[in-house]
């Protein structure tokens, strides 16, 4: 790797310790693997690693040393560094140890921790908040576009005759192609949207007839129970994603790209959104099994709020665990007038729906009244969005995120969990590897100060302001 003329010459990789979002210091992930640390050294940086930084996910100090790093103690690691890299936000005590004007690269969560944000500003620490770094322009693969345009084609007649509001959509099976179709369907505000397991039988279907649409992908769905022919005879509408792909896919994707130039910004570039959804849903199912030991999990009534990347990860896990019926709720289904219907007799609720900041703390999708009056005792609510007292979650019972020290609580006999660091629930090392590769790429690409200055932020009244 060519060495660069860099402004951030001395870089510290620090160990995760107790901090506002890491009580008990149970977060053990490290921001860089030894291999990725070595790439920064090859780029010309002096990399200092705190003793034991990678121990929690199986990386020894010797591995960092063999990749060119210098090990330091907790007393030394923050001193005289141009950049500090860590996973979660810093402890309040460590901020005072940083050099004035240095850059801190971490998950910052300014709005959830305003006291820390103010302290970082007072100490003139420049923060690169990794949750604020977005892909630019937005990247859409052909597969994602195919999913979108195929569902749009399936819904076209219902949009044209204005019957979409009465349409009940069921997606049979689960793969990434179908996942993209679910988002497009939800954005069109049908009466209902659900995911059915590929092994479901016709007799288990709740809805058939002319106001139903069954969407599937014959590339993977072999129709083991012969339900497609029965649905056709019952008057339901059928749409095959693979059939559409063979007939119109290439042309439809090209047309979409011509008419939809990429947005300026897309998803977070450093993220484990899908893994977050999977881990949260997995934990929710574990809690449900304990709370309702007599329940046939495959028959559980599951509701997922939202259909973004985190929510789709939850759908993935729930589907893989063999649950037959997943109700997916969008804006239409989560209004105060309609959501009660979906929460009746529910076993598991997974919230992946974000709300605009001006609605946080004002509008709750899952209210305390729902817990008291509608959601049955023993049921589980998993909140994948989280928040704090200054940045409230759409789940009213969540005053602040839960932590590994106490991952869930019970309110009105309903179990609620809203963890910081969901990927740690069974995906600790996997998420470390994913995050590390992103950290290394972002840091290596932006080691030159004039370049990195474009994405550095200072903190002013808990808002992001470009550093002048």
N, C-alpha and C positions, 0 to 999 in steps of 0.2 A: 504494500500500500504506500502510495506517495505521501511523504510527510508534508504537512501544511504549515503555513505561517499563521500561527494561531494566537488569539487573544486570551483564551482560556487554557493557560499552560498547565496549571496545577489543579487537578480534579480529585475530589474526594468521593469515594463510594462508601456510604455509612450504613451501619447496622440498624435495623428497625428496633426501636425501643418504645417504652410507654409514651403515648402522646394522646391528644384529645380524641382521635379516632382509633386508638390502639390501647385501651386500658388493659393493664396486666402484661403488656408487651407480647401478646400472643400472636401478633402478625410476624411471621418468620421469613417471609419472602425477601429476596434481595433484588435490587433493580438491575444488576448486570451479572451474567454468568461469567466464569473465568475466561471463556473463549471470547465473548463480546468485549470484556475488559481489555483483552489483548489487542483487539482491533483499534481501540482508542490509543493504546500505547504505540501501535504501529503508525498511527496517524500523527504522532508527534507529541502526545500529551504525557505529562508525568502523572500517573494514576496512583493514588494512595487509597488503600482499602482498610477499613477498620477490622481488627481481629474478630473473627467469628461471624462476619457479615453474611456469609453464605451457608453457615453450618445448618440452619433450620431447614434448608432444602437440599442438603447433601453435597455442598461445595466446600472443600477444605481451604484453609489459608495457603497451603502449599500449591494448590492449583492456581490460585491468583498470582503467587510469586513466580511460578513457572511461565506465566503469561506476561511477565514484565512489571507487575504491580509491586508497590512497596507497602508493607503492612504497618499500621499505626494503631496506637491505643485510643480509647475513647477520649482521653484528655488531649490528644494531639490532632485528631482527625479533622476538626473544623477550622483549625488555625491556619491563616495565611493561604487559603484556597480561593482560586478564581471561580470555581464552580463546585457545588455540592450536589451529588446525585443520591436520591433515596426514593423509596417506594411511596410510602404515605407521607403526609405532611409532617413537619418537624415538631418536636416537643418544644414547649415554650422556653425551657432552659437552654436548649441548644442554639436558639436564635441569637442570643447574646454572645455566643462563642464565634459566630461567623464574622468574616471580614466585611467591613462596610463596603457596599458596592458590589459584592460578589453575586453570582447567579445561583439560584436554588432551583433545581429541576426535580419536580415531584408532583404528586397529586395534591393540589392546593385546597380545593373546596372552600373558596373564600366566603361564599354566602352562608355556608353551614358553620363556619368558625370565624366570625367577625373579630373576636378578640385577638386571635392569632394573626389575622390579616392586618389589623391595626399595628400590632407589634412588629410585623415584618416591614411595614411602611416606616415606622419610627426608626428602625435600625437600618433603613435604606438597603434592604435586600431585594434584588431584582428576581422576580419569580417567573420561571417558565412553568406554567400550570399545564401538565400534560393532558388534562381533560379538556383543555381549551384549544389544543392543536388539532386542526381539522384537515382532512384531505382537500386539496384544491388543485384542479376543479373536482367536482364530484365524479367518482368512478362508478360506472355501471357496466357490468359484463353483459355479453349477449344472452346468457342464461337468465339473468335478472330481467332484462328487457323482454325476453320471450314470455316469461311468466306474467308480466304486466299486460302485454298486448293480447295474450291468449285469453286472460280473464276478461279484458275489455271487450273482446269479440264475443265471448260467451254471454256477457251482460248487455250487449248492444240492443237486442230486441226489447228487453225489459226497460232499458233507458228510453228507447224511442216511444214505446207505448205507455210510459210513465207508470209502470207497475213494479218498479224496483223496490218500492217501500213495502210491498206485500210478499216479496220473494224470500224464500228460505233456501239458503245456499249450504250445501254439504260438500266438503272436499274429502275424497276417499284416499287414504294413504298419506304418506309424508316423505317428501324429499325436498331439496333446496329449490327445485323448479316450482313445486307446489307452494312452498313457503312464500315465494314472491307473489304468487297469485292470490294468496290469502290477504295480503296487504291491500292489493288493488280492489278486491271484493269489499273489504271493510270500509274503504274510503268512499264507496258508492252507496253506503247506508241502506243495506238490505234489511228486511225484517229480522233475520237471524243468520248467523254464520257459525258453522261448526266443522270440526275435523273428526272424521270417522276412521276407526282402525280398518286396515285392509281386510282383516278376517271377519268383519261384521257380517251378520246374516240378514237376509231380507226381513225376516220376522222381527228383528231387533230395531229396525228403522222406525222412527217415530213419525216421519212425515213423508208422504208421497203425493203425487198429483201435479196438476198444471202450474201450481204456484211454488214448485220446488225445482232446484237445479242441482244436479250431481256432477261435480267436476273431478276428473281423474286423469292419471297419466299412464296410458297403456304400455309405455316403455318399461314400467316397473309393476304395474297392477295387472295381475293375471286373472282377476275375478274368480277366486277359488270357490266361492259359494254361489256363483251364477246370479248375482243380484242385478246386473245391468239389464238383462233381458226382462226380468220381472219389473224393474223400474220403468222401462219403456212401455210395457203393457199397462202399467198403472198411470201412465200419462205424464210422468216426470220428464223434465228436460235433461239431456245428457250432453256433456262436452268433454272431448278427449284432447288433452294438451299435446300428446305425441302426434295424434292425427293432424292437429292444426300445424304443428311444427313441420311435418312432412309436406303438407300442402301449401302453406303460406309463410312458414317461419322465417326464412331468409329474407324475403321481400318485406315482411312486417317489421323485422328488426331494423332493416335499412331505412324504411320510411320513418320509424320512430326516431332514429338518430338524426335524420335530416330535419325533422320538425321539432325536436327537443334538444337544443344545444345544452351541454353540461352546465349545471348550476355552479356558481363560483365556489361554494363550499359544500362538502358532503359530511361523511361520518368522522368521528374521532379517529385520528391516525394511530393513537396508542390506546388500545382497548382490548378487553376480553368480554364483550357484551353478550355474545352467544353463550360462552361458558358461564357467565353470571346467571343467565336464565336457566340453564340446565342445572346448575348447582342448587339454585333456590327451589326449583320444582322438585328436585330429588329429595331435598330436606323436608319439603312440605309433605311428600308422600310418606316419608319415614315417620313424621309426626302423626299423620293420619292413621297409619297402621297401628301405632301405639294407642291413639285415642279411641279408635273404633275397631277393635280386634275382630269383631264379628262381620265386618264389612268385606264383601268381595271387591277388592280394589279395582278390578277391571270394570266393575259396574258403577264406580263412584261418579257422582256428578261433579264435574270440574268446570270452573269458569276462569278464563284468562282475559284480563282487561288489557287492551292494546294489542297491536300487531307489528310493533317495531322490532328492532334487532334483539333486545333483551327478551321481549315477550315470545318471539319466535324460538329463542333458545329454550324457554320453558315448555313451549308446545312440543319441541323435539324430544325433550326428556320424558314428558308425560306420555307421549305416543310410544316411545321406546319401552316404557314400563308396562305397556299393554292395556292402558285405559282406553275404553272403546269410544268414548264420546267426549269431545272437548268443545265447550261453547266459547267462542271468541267474541268479545264485546268491543265495539267501537264507540264513537261519539253518540250515535243514535241510541244504542242500547244502554248507555251509562247515564242517561238523563235521569233526573230525580223522579220523573213520572214513570220510567220504565225499568230501572235497574232492580227494583224490588222483585219483579217477576223472576229474574235470573238468579237471585240469591235464595229463593225459597228452596228448601231441602238440599242446598248445596253442601258438598263435603269439603272441597278444596277450592279456595279462591287465590289466584296468583295475579297480583297487580304489576303490570309492566307499562302502565299508561302514565306518561308525563303530563303535567299541566303547565300552562304559561305561568311565569313567575307572579303575575298580578293576581292569579287565582289561588296561589299557595296560601294556606291558612284561612281561606275564605270558602272555597268549594271543596267538599270531600266526596270522593266517589264511593268509598266505603266508610260510612259514618258509624259513630258509637251506637246510634239508634239501630242501625242494621245488626250490629252484634247483639244487642239486647232483644230486639223484636223479631228478627227474621232469620238470621244465620243460626242453624241448630247448634246445640251444645256439642262439644267434641270436634266440631269442624275446625279447619285450619285456614288462616289467612297469611299468605306470603307476600310481602311487599318488596319488590325488586328495585323500587325507585328510591325509597328512603328519604332522609332529610334531617332537620334539626328544628329547634324551637324558633329559629330565625328563618327557616327555609322548609316549611312544613310539607309533609308527605300527603298524597291524596287519600291515604288511610288515616282517619282521624285519630285512632288509638295510638299511632306512632308519633310520639312527641319528639323523639330523636331515634336514630338508628340503634338497633340492638348490637351487642358485641359478642365475641366468642366467650367472654366471661359469663354471659347470661344470654344465650342466643335467641330465646323466645320468652314470652310472658303470656299469661292468661287473663283475658278480660271478658266478663259476661259469659264465662265457660267456653269461650272460643280462644284457641291458641293462635298467637300472632308472632311473626318473626320478620325483622327488617334489618338484616345484617349489613355491616360494613365488611367488604371483602368476601362476597359470596364465593368467588372461585376457590377460596381456601377450603370450602366444604367438599373435599374429595378431589380437587383439581389444583392442588397447591403447586407442585413442581411443574405441571403442564402450563399453568398460567404464568409462572416465573419465566419459563423459556420464551413464551410468546411476548411478554412485556419486555424482556431483556433485549430481544432482537429489535424491537421498536425503539427502545431507549438508545441503543448503540447507533442505529441508523440516524436518528434525529440529532444525536450529539455529534457524531462524526461529520455529518453534513453541515453542521452549524458551529463548528469549532472556531471559525474566524469571527471575531467580534462584530464587524460591520454587518455580517449576514445574520448572526443570531440575534442582533439587536432588533431585527424586524419582528421577532416573535417573543421578545422579553416583555413582561408587563410589570408595572408597579401597581400597588394597591391603593386605591383612594375610595374611602367610604364603601368598602367591600365591593367595588366595581372594578372591572378590568380597564385600565387606561394605558394606551401605548406609551412606552418609555420615550421621552423626548431626548 
